[in-house]
Amino acid sequence: MEDLNDRYNRLVEKEDRLVAEIETIEAYLDGMLGYTHKHGDRYQMTMIEDILNAIHAVESDRRQHLLNVRFEKALLSCRLQKQI
């Protein structure tokens, strides 16, 4: 059976990766909004909105995964404490 400490460490790594992905998404979303602020009138607004909504959907998906990982990590931490 898998060692609980190893499983916990893998969850920590997964959490770190998801946080970095979300930070990247936020940075690029902010960049797109800034670019739209300066140059948005040059482009088709409905297309810009579609792109922003697609980015938001990816961010929401990552945040859901992050929540699941943090929940699993909390449960596993509880189990590890009871083993001590």
C-alpha positions as a Markdown table, in Angstrom:
| # | Residue | x | y | z |
|---|---|---|---|---|
| 1 | Met | 0.0 | 0.0 | 0.0 |
| 2 | Glu | 1.1 | 3.5 | -0.8 |
| 3 | Asp | 2.8 | 5.3 | 2.0 |
| 4 | Leu | 0.6 | 8.2 | 3.3 |
| 5 | Asn | 3.6 | 10.5 | 3.6 |
| 6 | Asp | 4.5 | 9.9 | -0.1 |
| 7 | Arg | 0.9 | 10.5 | -1.1 |
| 8 | Tyr | 0.8 | 13.8 | 0.9 |
| 9 | Asn | 4.1 | 15.0 | -0.7 |
| 10 | Arg | 2.6 | 14.3 | -4.1 |
| 11 | Leu | -0.4 | 16.3 | -3.2 |
| 12 | Val | 1.8 | 19.2 | -2.1 |
| 13 | Glu | 3.6 | 19.1 | -5.4 |
| 14 | Lys | 0.3 | 19.0 | -7.3 |
| 15 | Glu | -1.0 | 22.0 | -5.2 |
| 16 | Asp | 2.1 | 24.0 | -6.0 |
| 17 | Arg | 1.8 | 23.2 | -9.7 |
| 18 | Leu | -1.9 | 24.3 | -9.7 |
| 19 | Val | -1.1 | 27.5 | -7.8 |
| 20 | Ala | 1.6 | 28.3 | -10.4 |
| 21 | Glu | -0.8 | 27.6 | -13.3 |
| 22 | Ile | -3.5 | 29.9 | -11.7 |
| 23 | Glu | -0.9 | 32.6 | -11.2 |
| 24 | Thr | 0.0 | 32.3 | -14.9 |
| 25 | Ile | -3.6 | 32.5 | -16.0 |
| 26 | Glu | -4.2 | 35.6 | -13.8 |
| 27 | Ala | -1.1 | 37.3 | -15.2 |
| 28 | Tyr | -2.1 | 36.7 | -18.8 |
| 29 | Leu | -5.7 | 37.6 | -18.2 |
| 30 | Asp | -4.5 | 40.9 | -16.6 |
| 31 | Gly | -2.3 | 41.4 | -19.6 |
| 32 | Met | -5.1 | 40.9 | -22.0 |
| 33 | Leu | -7.4 | 43.3 | -20.1 |
| 34 | Gly | -4.6 | 45.9 | -20.1 |
| 35 | Tyr | -4.1 | 45.4 | -23.8 |
| 36 | Thr | -7.9 | 45.7 | -24.4 |
| 37 | His | -7.9 | 48.9 | -22.3 |
| 38 | Lys | -5.3 | 50.4 | -24.6 |
| 39 | His | -6.2 | 48.9 | -28.0 |
| 40 | Gly | -9.6 | 47.2 | -27.6 |
| 41 | Asp | -11.4 | 49.5 | -30.1 |
| 42 | Arg | -9.3 | 48.0 | -32.9 |
| 43 | Tyr | -10.7 | 44.5 | -32.5 |
| 44 | Gln | -14.0 | 42.8 | -32.5 |
| 45 | Met | -15.5 | 43.0 | -29.0 |
| 46 | Thr | -17.4 | 39.7 | -29.2 |
| 47 | Met | -14.2 | 37.8 | -30.1 |
| 48 | Ile | -12.3 | 39.5 | -27.2 |
| 49 | Glu | -15.2 | 38.5 | -24.9 |
| 50 | Asp | -15.1 | 34.9 | -26.1 |
| 51 | Ile | -11.4 | 34.7 | -25.5 |
| 52 | Leu | -11.7 | 36.2 | -22.0 |
| 53 | Asn | -14.5 | 33.7 | -21.2 |
| 54 | Ala | -12.4 | 30.8 | -22.4 |
| 55 | Ile | -9.5 | 31.9 | -20.2 |
| 56 | His | -11.9 | 32.3 | -17.3 |
| 57 | Ala | -13.2 | 28.7 | -17.9 |
| 58 | Val | -9.7 | 27.3 | -17.7 |
| 59 | Glu | -9.0 | 29.3 | -14.6 |
| 60 | Ser | -12.3 | 28.0 | -13.0 |
| 61 | Asp | -11.3 | 24.4 | -13.9 |
| 62 | Arg | -7.9 | 24.8 | -12.3 |
| 63 | Arg | -9.4 | 26.4 | -9.1 |
| 64 | Gln | -11.8 | 23.4 | -8.8 |
| 65 | His | -8.9 | 21.0 | -9.1 |
| 66 | Leu | -7.0 | 23.1 | -6.5 |
| 67 | Leu | -9.9 | 22.9 | -4.1 |
| 68 | Asn | -10.1 | 19.1 | -4.6 |
| 69 | Val | -6.4 | 18.7 | -3.9 |
| 70 | Arg | -6.6 | 20.9 | -0.8 |
| 71 | Phe | -9.5 | 18.9 | 0.5 |
| 72 | Glu | -7.8 | 15.6 | -0.1 |
| 73 | Lys | -4.7 | 17.0 | 1.5 |
| 74 | Ala | -6.6 | 18.1 | 4.6 |
| 75 | Leu | -8.2 | 14.7 | 5.0 |
| 76 | Leu | -4.9 | 12.9 | 4.5 |
| 77 | Ser | -3.3 | 15.3 | 7.1 |
| 78 | Cys | -6.0 | 14.3 | 9.5 |
| 79 | Arg | -5.2 | 10.6 | 9.0 |
| 80 | Leu | -1.5 | 11.2 | 9.4 |
| 81 | Gln | -2.0 | 13.0 | 12.7 |
| 82 | Lys | -4.0 | 10.1 | 14.1 |
| 83 | Gln | -1.1 | 7.8 | 13.3 |
| 84 | Ile | 1.3 | 9.7 | 15.5 |
